[in-house]
Amino acid sequence: MSYRVIFGPQAAADLENLLVYLAEEIGPVRARQYVGKIESYCLAFKTFPARGIQRDDIRTGIRLVGYRRQATIAFMIAGEIVTILRIFHGGRDVDLGDEDHLE
């Protein structure tokens, strides 16, 4: 079975913010490469999304998975769709905020 992976608005904003931050720190080319690798990693959920740890204590259905010990990806699986909700980089606390804005 193949799933469809989508990036929610907050996840897209997380990636954009990370790109801007890293462009200042390591340069725009390396920043784009790194953010592209995170995006590719997320898109690979289309073949096996049930990875990471289910964290119903945060919100029912939320799963968390690490990326190279540098980021935590929060996502949900609903039917054949995997929604990337947030991407927390550099040891940021997992804070999903208002549940109404996660869909």
MMTF fields as JSON, N, C-alpha, C and O atoms, coordinates in Angstrom:
{
  "mmtfVersion": "1.0.0",
  "mmtfProducer": "UNKNOWN",
  "numBonds": 411,
  "numAtoms": 412,
  "numGroups": 103,
  "numChains": 1,
  "numModels": 1,
  "chainsPerModel": [1],
  "groupsPerChain": [103],
  "chainIdList": ["A"],
  "bondAtomList": [4, 2, 8, 6, 12, 10, 16, 14, 20, 18, 24, 22, 28, 26, 32, 30, 36, 34, 40, 38, 44, 42, 48, 46, 52, 50, 56, 54, 60, 58, 64, 62, 68, 66, 72, 70, 76, 74, 80, 78, 84, 82, 88, 86, 92, 90, 96, 94, 100, 98, 104, 102, 108, 106, 112, 110, 116, 114, 120, 118, 124, 122, 128, 126, 132, 130, 136, 134, 140, 138, 144, 142, 148, 146, 152, 150, 156, 154, 160, 158, 164, 162, 168, 166, 172, 170, 176, 174, 180, 178, 184, 182, 188, 186, 192, 190, 196, 194, 200, 198, 204, 202, 208, 206, 212, 210, 216, 214, 220, 218, 224, 222, 228, 226, 232, 230, 236, 234, 240, 238, 244, 242, 248, 246, 252, 250, 256, 254, 260, 258, 264, 262, 268, 266, 272, 270, 276, 274, 280, 278, 284, 282, 288, 286, 292, 290, 296, 294, 300, 298, 304, 302, 308, 306, 312, 310, 316, 314, 320, 318, 324, 322, 328, 326, 332, 330, 336, 334, 340, 338, 344, 342, 348, 346, 352, 350, 356, 354, 360, 358, 364, 362, 368, 366, 372, 370, 376, 374, 380, 378, 384, 382, 388, 386, 392, 390, 396, 394, 400, 398, 404, 402, 408, 406],
  "bondOrderList": [1, 1, 1, 1, 1, 1, 1, 1, 1, 1, 1, 1, 1, 1, 1, 1, 1, 1, 1, 1, 1, 1, 1, 1, 1, 1, 1, 1, 1, 1, 1, 1, 1, 1, 1, 1, 1, 1, 1, 1, 1, 1, 1, 1, 1, 1, 1, 1, 1, 1, 1, 1, 1, 1, 1, 1, 1, 1, 1, 1, 1, 1, 1, 1, 1, 1, 1, 1, 1, 1, 1, 1, 1, 1, 1, 1, 1, 1, 1, 1, 1, 1, 1, 1, 1, 1, 1, 1, 1, 1, 1, 1, 1, 1, 1, 1, 1, 1, 1, 1, 1, 1],
  "groupList": [{"groupName": "MET", "atomNameList": ["N", "CA", "C", "O"], "elementList": ["N", "C", "C", "O"], "formalChargeList": [0, 0, 0, 0], "bondAtomList": [1, 0, 2, 1, 3, 2], "bondOrderList": [1, 1, 2], "singleLetterCode": "M", "chemCompType": "L-PEPTIDE LINKING"}, {"groupName": "SER", "atomNameList": ["N", "CA", "C", "O"], "elementList": ["N", "C", "C", "O"], "formalChargeList": [0, 0, 0, 0], "bondAtomList": [1, 0, 2, 1, 3, 2], "bondOrderList": [1, 1, 2], "singleLetterCode": "S", "chemCompType": "L-PEPTIDE LINKING"}, {"groupName": "TYR", "atomNameList": ["N", "CA", "C", "O"], "elementList": ["N", "C", "C", "O"], "formalChargeList": [0, 0, 0, 0], "bondAtomList": [1, 0, 2, 1, 3, 2], "bondOrderList": [1, 1, 2], "singleLetterCode": "Y", "chemCompType": "L-PEPTIDE LINKING"}, {"groupName": "ARG", "atomNameList": ["N", "CA", "C", "O"], "elementList": ["N", "C", "C", "O"], "formalChargeList": [0, 0, 0, 0], "bondAtomList": [1, 0, 2, 1, 3, 2], "bondOrderList": [1, 1, 2], "singleLetterCode": "R", "chemCompType": "L-PEPTIDE LINKING"}, {"groupName": "VAL", "atomNameList": ["N", "CA", "C", "O"], "elementList": ["N", "C", "C", "O"], "formalChargeList": [0, 0, 0, 0], "bondAtomList": [1, 0, 2, 1, 3, 2], "bondOrderList": [1, 1, 2], "singleLetterCode": "V", "chemCompType": "L-PEPTIDE LINKING"}, {"groupName": "ILE", "atomNameList": ["N", "CA", "C", "O"], "elementList": ["N", "C", "C", "O"], "formalChargeList": [0, 0, 0, 0], "bondAtomList": [1, 0, 2, 1, 3, 2], "bondOrderList": [1, 1, 2], "singleLetterCode": "I", "chemCompType": "L-PEPTIDE LINKING"}, {"groupName": "PHE", "atomNameList": ["N", "CA", "C", "O"], "elementList": ["N", "C", "C", "O"], "formalChargeList": [0, 0, 0, 0], "bondAtomList": [1, 0, 2, 1, 3, 2], "bondOrderList": [1, 1, 2], "singleLetterCode": "F", "chemCompType": "L-PEPTIDE LINKING"}, {"groupName": "GLY", "atomNameList": ["N", "CA", "C", "O"], "elementList": ["N", "C", "C", "O"], "formalChargeList": [0, 0, 0, 0], "bondAtomList": [1, 0, 2, 1, 3, 2], "bondOrderList": [1, 1, 2], "singleLetterCode": "G", "chemCompType": "PEPTIDE LINKING"}, {"groupName": "PRO", "atomNameList": ["N", "CA", "C", "O"], "elementList": ["N", "C", "C", "O"], "formalChargeList": [0, 0, 0, 0], "bondAtomList": [1, 0, 2, 1, 3, 2], "bondOrderList": [1, 1, 2], "singleLetterCode": "P", "chemCompType": "L-PEPTIDE LINKING"}, {"groupName": "GLN", "atomNameList": ["N", "CA", "C", "O"], "elementList": ["N", "C", "C", "O"], "formalChargeList": [0, 0, 0, 0], "bondAtomList": [1, 0, 2, 1, 3, 2], "bondOrderList": [1, 1, 2], "singleLetterCode": "Q", "chemCompType": "L-PEPTIDE LINKING"}, {"groupName": "ALA", "atomNameList": ["N", "CA", "C", "O"], "elementList": ["N", "C", "C", "O"], "formalChargeList": [0, 0, 0, 0], "bondAtomList": [1, 0, 2, 1, 3, 2], "bondOrderList": [1, 1, 2], "singleLetterCode": "A", "chemCompType": "L-PEPTIDE LINKING"}, {"groupName": "ASP", "atomNameList": ["N", "CA", "C", "O"], "elementList": ["N", "C", "C", "O"], "formalChargeList": [0, 0, 0, 0], "bondAtomList": [1, 0, 2, 1, 3, 2], "bondOrderList": [1, 1, 2], "singleLetterCode": "D", "chemCompType": "L-PEPTIDE LINKING"}, {"groupName": "LEU", "atomNameList": ["N", "CA", "C", "O"], "elementList": ["N", "C", "C", "O"], "formalChargeList": [0, 0, 0, 0], "bondAtomList": [1, 0, 2, 1, 3, 2], "bondOrderList": [1, 1, 2], "singleLetterCode": "L", "chemCompType": "L-PEPTIDE LINKING"}, {"groupName": "GLU", "atomNameList": ["N", "CA", "C", "O"], "elementList": ["N", "C", "C", "O"], "formalChargeList": [0, 0, 0, 0], "bondAtomList": [1, 0, 2, 1, 3, 2], "bondOrderList": [1, 1, 2], "singleLetterCode": "E", "chemCompType": "L-PEPTIDE LINKING"}, {"groupName": "ASN", "atomNameList": ["N", "CA", "C", "O"], "elementList": ["N", "C", "C", "O"], "formalChargeList": [0, 0, 0, 0], "bondAtomList": [1, 0, 2, 1, 3, 2], "bondOrderList": [1, 1, 2], "singleLetterCode": "N", "chemCompType": "L-PEPTIDE LINKING"}, {"groupName": "LYS", "atomNameList": ["N", "CA", "C", "O"], "elementList": ["N", "C", "C", "O"], "formalChargeList": [0, 0, 0, 0], "bondAtomList": [1, 0, 2, 1, 3, 2], "bondOrderList": [1, 1, 2], "singleLetterCode": "K", "chemCompType": "L-PEPTIDE LINKING"}, {"groupName": "CYS", "atomNameList": ["N", "CA", "C", "O"], "elementList": ["N", "C", "C", "O"], "formalChargeList": [0, 0, 0, 0], "bondAtomList": [1, 0, 2, 1, 3, 2], "bondOrderList": [1, 1, 2], "singleLetterCode": "C", "chemCompType": "L-PEPTIDE LINKING"}, {"groupName": "THR", "atomNameList": ["N", "CA", "C", "O"], "elementList": ["N", "C", "C", "O"], "formalChargeList": [0, 0, 0, 0], "bondAtomList": [1, 0, 2, 1, 3, 2], "bondOrderList": [1, 1, 2], "singleLetterCode": "T", "chemCompType": "L-PEPTIDE LINKING"}, {"groupName": "HIS", "atomNameList": ["N", "CA", "C", "O"], "elementList": ["N", "C", "C", "O"], "formalChargeList": [0, 0, 0, 0], "bondAtomList": [1, 0, 2, 1, 3, 2], "bondOrderList": [1, 1, 2], "singleLetterCode": "H", "chemCompType": "L-PEPTIDE LINKING"}],
  "groupTypeList": [0, 1, 2, 3, 4, 5, 6, 7, 8, 9, 10, 10, 10, 11, 12, 13, 14, 12, 12, 4, 2, 12, 10, 13, 13, 5, 7, 8, 4, 3, 10, 3, 9, 2, 4, 7, 15, 5, 13, 1, 2, 16, 12, 10, 6, 15, 17, 6, 8, 10, 3, 7, 5, 9, 3, 11, 11, 5, 3, 17, 7, 5, 3, 12, 4, 7, 2, 3, 3, 9, 10, 17, 5, 10, 6, 0, 5, 10, 7, 13, 5, 4, 17, 5, 12, 3, 5, 6, 18, 7, 7, 3, 11, 4, 11, 12, 7, 11, 13, 11, 18, 12, 13],
  "groupIdList": [1, 2, 3, 4, 5, 6, 7, 8, 9, 10, 11, 12, 13, 14, 15, 16, 17, 18, 19, 20, 21, 22, 23, 24, 25, 26, 27, 28, 29, 30, 31, 32, 33, 34, 35, 36, 37, 38, 39, 40, 41, 42, 43, 44, 45, 46, 47, 48, 49, 50, 51, 52, 53, 54, 55, 56, 57, 58, 59, 60, 61, 62, 63, 64, 65, 66, 67, 68, 69, 70, 71, 72, 73, 74, 75, 76, 77, 78, 79, 80, 81, 82, 83, 84, 85, 86, 87, 88, 89, 90, 91, 92, 93, 94, 95, 96, 97, 98, 99, 100, 101, 102, 103],
  "secStructList": [7, 7, 7, 3, 3, 3, 3, 7, 2, 2, 2, 2, 2, 2, 2, 2, 2, 2, 2, 2, 2, 2, 2, 2, 2, 2, 7, 2, 2, 2, 2, 2, 2, 2, 2, 2, 2, 2, 2, 2, 2, 2, 2, 4, 4, 4, 6, 7, 7, 7, 7, 1, 3, 3, 7, 6, 6, 6, 1, 6, 6, 7, 3, 3, 3, 3, 3, 6, 6, 6, 3, 3, 3, 3, 3, 3, 3, 3, 6, 6, 3, 3, 3, 3, 3, 3, 3, 3, 3, 6, 6, 7, 7, 7, 7, 7, 7, 7, 4, 4, 4, 7, 7],
  "xCoordList": [0.838, 0.0, 0.881, 1.888, 0.505, 1.228, 0.366, -0.81, 0.965, 0.279, 0.63, 1.652, -0.214, 0.061, 0.584, -0.035, 1.697, 2.3, 2.062, 2.366, 1.513, 1.319, 1.95, 2.022, 2.395, 2.961, 1.901, 1.434, 1.524, 0.581, 1.222, 2.439, 0.414, 0.945, 2.022, 2.988, 1.877, 2.886, 4.189, 5.266, 4.111, 5.322, 6.035, 7.261, 5.259, 5.855, 6.546, 7.635, 5.906, 6.517, 7.766, 8.748, 7.738, 8.925, 10.099, 11.219, 9.846, 10.913, 11.421, 12.627, 10.522, 10.924, 11.765, 12.789, 11.332, 12.094, 13.465, 14.453, 13.52, 14.799, 15.712, 16.905, 15.168, 15.952, 16.541, 17.722, 15.73, 16.206, 17.31, 18.343, 17.083, 18.072, 19.386, 20.462, 19.28, 20.491, 21.226, 22.453, 20.513, 21.163, 22.126, 23.196, 21.74, 22.613, 23.804, 24.907, 23.572, 24.598, 25.585, 26.793, 25.06, 25.928, 25.897, 26.57, 25.122, 25.032, 23.793, 23.287, 23.302, 22.038, 22.072, 21.076, 23.185, 23.25, 23.164, 22.349, 23.998, 23.973, 22.649, 22.15, 22.084, 20.79, 19.713, 18.931, 19.663, 18.667, 18.877, 17.911, 20.132, 20.414, 19.903, 19.273, 20.176, 19.769, 18.244, 17.688, 17.576, 16.117, 15.523, 14.507, 16.132, 15.684, 15.778, 14.931, 16.807, 16.952, 15.851, 15.348, 15.479, 14.37, 13.073, 12.296, 12.842, 11.634, 11.605, 10.567, 12.728, 12.801, 12.527, 11.841, 13.067, 12.836, 11.335, 10.791, 10.681, 9.239, 8.461, 7.524, 8.834, 8.136, 8.281, 7.446, 9.323, 9.519, 8.487, 8.392, 7.717, 6.657, 5.575, 4.722, 5.601, 4.577, 4.609, 3.596, 5.746, 5.83, 5.728, 5.337, 6.071, 5.983, 5.816, 6.788, 4.587, 4.395, 4.346, 4.596, 4.034, 3.847, 5.191, 5.517, 5.951, 7.262, 7.275, 6.308, 8.346, 8.441, 7.617, 7.321, 7.255, 6.53, 5.172, 5.075, 4.129, 2.797, 2.708, 3.038, 2.261, 2.207, 0.792, 0.505, -0.082, -1.462, -1.564, -2.587, -0.513, -0.518, -0.431, -0.834, 0.093, 0.161, -1.143, -1.767, -1.537, -2.805, -3.064, -2.134, -4.279, -4.62, -4.183, -4.528, -3.416, -2.983, -1.657, -1.146, -1.089, 0.196, 1.317, 1.376, 2.204, 3.408, 4.603, 4.544, 5.691, 6.933, 8.059, 8.169, 8.882, 10.043, 11.202, 11.019, 12.398, 13.575, 14.218, 14.087, 14.914, 15.687, 17.129, 17.422, 18.023, 19.46, 19.799, 20.78, 18.995, 19.196, 19.234, 19.734, 18.707, 18.724, 17.329, 17.16, 16.349, 14.986, 13.995, 14.281, 12.825, 11.708, 10.56, 10.188, 10.015, 8.92, 7.643, 7.579, 6.632, 5.317, 4.366, 4.257, 3.673, 2.777, 1.621, 1.626, 0.627, -0.539, -0.824, -0.512, -1.415, -1.848, -3.364, -3.922, -4.025, -5.491, -5.838, -5.696, -6.291, -6.58, -5.304, -4.347, -5.282, -4.109, -3.291, -2.473, -3.519, -2.821, -1.967, -2.436, -0.72, 0.196, 0.351, 0.782, 0.0, 0.132, 1.28, 1.255, 2.286, 3.394, 2.887, 2.56, 2.826, 2.244, 3.276, 3.049, 4.404, 5.445, 6.805, 6.922, 7.822, 9.205, 9.966, 10.183, 10.368, 11.07, 12.557, 12.971, 13.353, 14.777, 15.609, 15.223, 16.745, 17.737, 17.326, 17.63, 16.642, 16.305, 15.111, 14.87, 14.36, 13.166, 12.168, 12.051, 11.464, 10.424, 9.296, 8.948, 8.737, 7.591, 6.381, 5.893, 5.904, 4.74, 3.811, 4.085, 2.724, 1.795, 0.755, -0.068, 0.776, -0.105, -1.571, -2.0, -2.324, -3.781, -4.129, -3.742, -4.855, -5.223, -6.006, -5.912, -6.766, -7.583, -6.735, -7.229, -5.482, -4.627, -3.759, -2.896, -3.972, -3.131, -3.694, -2.984, -4.897, -5.508, -5.011, -5.413],
  "yCoordList": [-1.179, 0.0, 1.24, 1.298, 2.207, 3.469, 4.57, 4.713, 5.335, 6.428, 7.749, 7.86, 8.726, 10.078, 10.885, 10.896, 11.549, 12.349, 13.824, 14.311, 14.521, 15.962, 16.68, 16.14, 17.885, 18.719, 19.728, 20.52, 19.699, 20.678, 22.059, 22.185, 23.088, 24.455, 24.727, 25.434, 24.183, 24.426, 23.713, 24.249, 22.505, 21.791, 22.539, 22.649, 23.052, 23.834, 25.077, 25.44, 25.725, 26.904, 26.526, 27.269, 25.362, 24.897, 24.719, 25.13, 24.109, 23.904, 25.231, 25.409, 26.151, 27.472, 28.218, 28.812, 28.185, 28.836, 28.206, 28.904, 26.887, 26.193, 26.586, 26.812, 26.667, 27.058, 28.459, 28.677, 29.393, 30.765, 30.79, 31.433, 30.087, 30.044, 29.428, 29.987, 28.271, 27.58, 28.329, 28.258, 29.036, 29.815, 30.824, 31.082, 31.394, 32.341, 31.632, 32.176, 30.42, 29.684, 28.937, 28.969, 28.263, 27.392, 27.718, 27.064, 28.72, 29.114, 28.545, 27.499, 29.239, 28.838, 27.489, 26.766, 27.138, 25.866, 24.699, 23.795, 24.716, 23.621, 23.588, 22.514, 24.757, 24.806, 24.137, 23.34, 24.454, 23.825, 22.311, 21.549, 21.88, 20.446, 19.746, 18.691, 20.335, 19.725, 19.666, 18.622, 20.771, 20.801, 19.842, 19.201, 19.739, 18.787, 17.348, 16.52, 17.047, 15.695, 15.392, 14.27, 16.38, 16.183, 15.949, 15.058, 16.748, 16.572, 15.185, 14.524, 14.739, 13.412, 12.311, 11.333, 12.478, 11.512, 11.408, 10.312, 12.565, 12.579, 11.946, 11.184, 12.248, 11.691, 10.174, 9.504, 9.632, 8.179, 7.474, 6.247, 8.232, 7.631, 7.024, 6.282, 7.331, 6.808, 5.293, 4.677, 4.68, 3.225, 2.533, 1.368, 3.225, 2.621, 3.724, 4.135, 4.203, 5.332, 4.978, 5.842, 3.746, 3.388, 3.175, 2.072, 4.234, 4.178, 5.164, 5.894, 5.179, 6.076, 5.577, 4.387, 6.498, 6.177, 6.855, 8.056, 6.089, 6.683, 7.389, 6.803, 8.649, 9.469, 9.966, 11.157, 9.037, 9.398, 10.303, 10.959, 10.349, 11.242, 12.711, 13.598, 12.965, 14.324, 14.647, 15.681, 13.748, 13.852, 12.497, 11.873, 12.044, 10.747, 10.674, 11.53, 9.631, 9.393, 10.021, 9.752, 10.85, 11.495, 10.475, 9.674, 10.525, 9.711, 10.651, 11.689, 10.278, 11.049, 10.149, 8.99, 10.699, 9.977, 10.97, 12.139, 10.478, 11.331, 11.295, 10.329, 12.374, 12.451, 12.787, 13.9, 11.817, 11.984, 12.644, 13.379, 12.381, 12.931, 14.459, 15.065, 15.072, 16.522, 17.122, 18.33, 16.311, 16.82, 15.758, 14.561, 16.227, 15.348, 15.718, 16.885, 14.718, 14.918, 14.383, 13.226, 15.238, 14.854, 14.677, 15.554, 13.536, 13.262, 12.38, 11.793, 12.3, 11.446, 10.658, 11.102, 9.492, 8.666, 8.578, 8.188, 8.94, 8.839, 8.221, 8.858, 6.981, 6.283, 6.107, 5.5, 6.631, 6.513, 7.803, 7.989, 8.701, 9.982, 10.109, 9.878, 10.477, 10.796, 12.306, 12.886, 12.944, 14.391, 14.722, 14.368, 15.403, 15.881, 17.154, 18.134, 17.13, 18.238, 19.281, 20.479, 18.83, 19.751, 19.093, 17.869, 19.928, 19.461, 20.316, 21.509, 19.678, 20.361, 20.073, 18.914, 21.107, 20.935, 21.409, 22.324, 20.776, 21.235, 21.182, 22.102, 20.128, 19.95, 20.766, 20.845, 21.373, 22.113, 21.163, 20.005, 21.65, 20.849, 20.596, 21.457, 19.406, 19.075, 19.773, 19.403, 20.785, 21.554, 21.655, 22.385, 20.924, 20.914, 22.011, 22.172, 22.758, 23.914, 23.558, 22.502, 24.449, 24.317, 23.212, 23.272, 22.21, 21.072, 21.489, 20.826, 22.556, 22.974, 23.374, 23.372, 23.713, 24.177, 23.07, 23.336, 21.841, 20.738, 20.02, 19.218, 20.255, 19.504, 20.016, 19.506],
  "zCoordList": [0.0, 0.0, 0.0, 0.706, -0.778, -0.835, -0.225, -0.558, 0.664, 1.338, 0.659, -0.016, 0.844, 0.368, 1.55, 2.614, 1.376, 2.442, 2.142, 1.053, 3.129, 2.974, 4.17, 5.273, 3.925, 4.981, 5.398, 4.579, 6.67, 7.184, 7.213, 7.071, 7.394, 7.36, 8.403, 8.115, 9.602, 10.628, 10.3, 10.562, 9.727, 9.323, 8.2, 8.2, 7.241, 6.15, 6.705, 6.26, 7.678, 8.307, 9.083, 9.082, 9.753, 10.477, 9.523, 9.828, 8.37, 7.385, 6.833, 6.658, 6.56, 6.055, 7.091, 6.754, 8.344, 9.415, 9.59, 9.815, 9.487, 9.59, 8.438, 8.641, 7.245, 6.073, 6.257, 5.99, 6.707, 6.92, 7.976, 7.79, 9.085, 10.154, 9.666, 9.878, 9.011, 8.569, 7.467, 7.391, 6.624, 5.565, 6.17, 5.62, 7.307, 8.009, 8.647, 8.696, 9.132, 9.872, 8.972, 9.206, 7.939, 7.126, 5.641, 4.844, 5.27, 3.867, 3.208, 3.616, 2.181, 1.561, 0.852, 0.867, 0.236, -0.496, 0.472, 0.291, 1.493, 2.476, 3.23, 3.566, 3.497, 4.194, 3.355, 3.873, 2.058, 1.17, 1.089, 1.069, 1.043, 0.988, 2.247, 2.168, 3.396, 4.655, 4.776, 5.117, 4.502, 4.581, 3.55, 3.819, 2.393, 1.374, 1.854, 1.516, 2.643, 3.192, 4.206, 4.259, 5.006, 5.948, 5.176, 5.516, 4.14, 3.327, 2.693, 2.703, 2.145, 1.53, 2.543, 2.243, 3.74, 4.807, 5.103, 5.238, 5.2, 5.461, 4.311, 4.547, 3.088, 1.925, 1.846, 1.238, 2.449, 2.464, 3.352, 3.327, 4.132, 4.941, 4.059, 4.547, 2.764, 1.86, 1.773, 1.442, 2.061, 1.975, 3.33, 3.397, 4.4, 5.73, 6.769, 7.403, 6.946, 7.846, 9.334, 10.174, 9.67, 11.081, 11.759, 12.197, 11.834, 12.48, 13.636, 13.854, 14.353, 15.492, 16.66, 16.772, 17.519, 18.745, 18.718, 18.465, 18.979, 19.082, 20.427, 21.458, 20.425, 21.645, 21.89, 21.771, 22.233, 22.524, 23.75, 23.945, 24.583, 25.738, 25.317, 26.069, 24.122, 23.586, 22.869, 23.111, 21.991, 21.256, 20.609, 20.099, 20.621, 20.056, 18.593, 17.778, 18.285, 16.917, 16.53, 15.443, 17.39, 17.072, 17.173, 18.106, 16.186, 16.207, 16.127, 15.468, 16.805, 16.765, 16.281, 16.683, 15.423, 14.938, 14.865, 14.526, 15.19, 15.128, 13.755, 13.003, 13.455, 12.218, 12.598, 13.036, 12.425, 12.661, 14.0, 14.106, 14.995, 16.332, 16.342, 17.289, 15.295, 15.202, 15.081, 15.25, 14.797, 14.64, 15.092, 15.068, 15.502, 15.822, 14.897, 14.779, 14.253, 13.302, 13.938, 14.353, 14.009, 14.54, 13.37, 12.513, 13.335, 12.219, 12.646, 13.728, 11.767, 11.986, 10.72, 9.615, 10.89, 9.774, 9.85, 10.876, 8.762, 8.691, 7.345, 6.301, 7.383, 6.133, 5.338, 5.819, 4.134, 3.262, 3.208, 2.307, 4.187, 4.199, 5.457, 6.571, 5.257, 6.348, 6.341, 5.344, 7.453, 7.555, 8.495, 9.674, 7.96, 8.776, 9.456, 8.788, 10.789, 11.536, 11.936, 11.77, 12.461, 12.925, 12.739, 12.69, 12.637, 12.599, 13.599, 13.388, 14.693, 15.77, 15.624, 15.651, 15.47, 15.21, 16.389, 17.117, 16.562, 17.523, 18.976, 19.735, 19.382, 20.78, 21.263, 22.467, 20.347, 20.763, 21.407, 21.006, 22.389, 23.029, 22.04, 21.233, 22.121, 21.285, 21.876, 22.944, 21.168, 21.595, 20.396, 19.442, 20.454, 19.334, 19.445, 18.544, 20.515, 20.63, 20.552, 21.018, 19.96, 19.843, 18.851, 17.684, 19.317, 18.472, 17.24, 16.207, 17.317, 16.175, 14.968, 13.841, 15.189, 14.093, 13.516, 12.679, 13.947, 13.48, 12.285, 11.678, 11.924, 10.82, 9.487, 8.441]
}
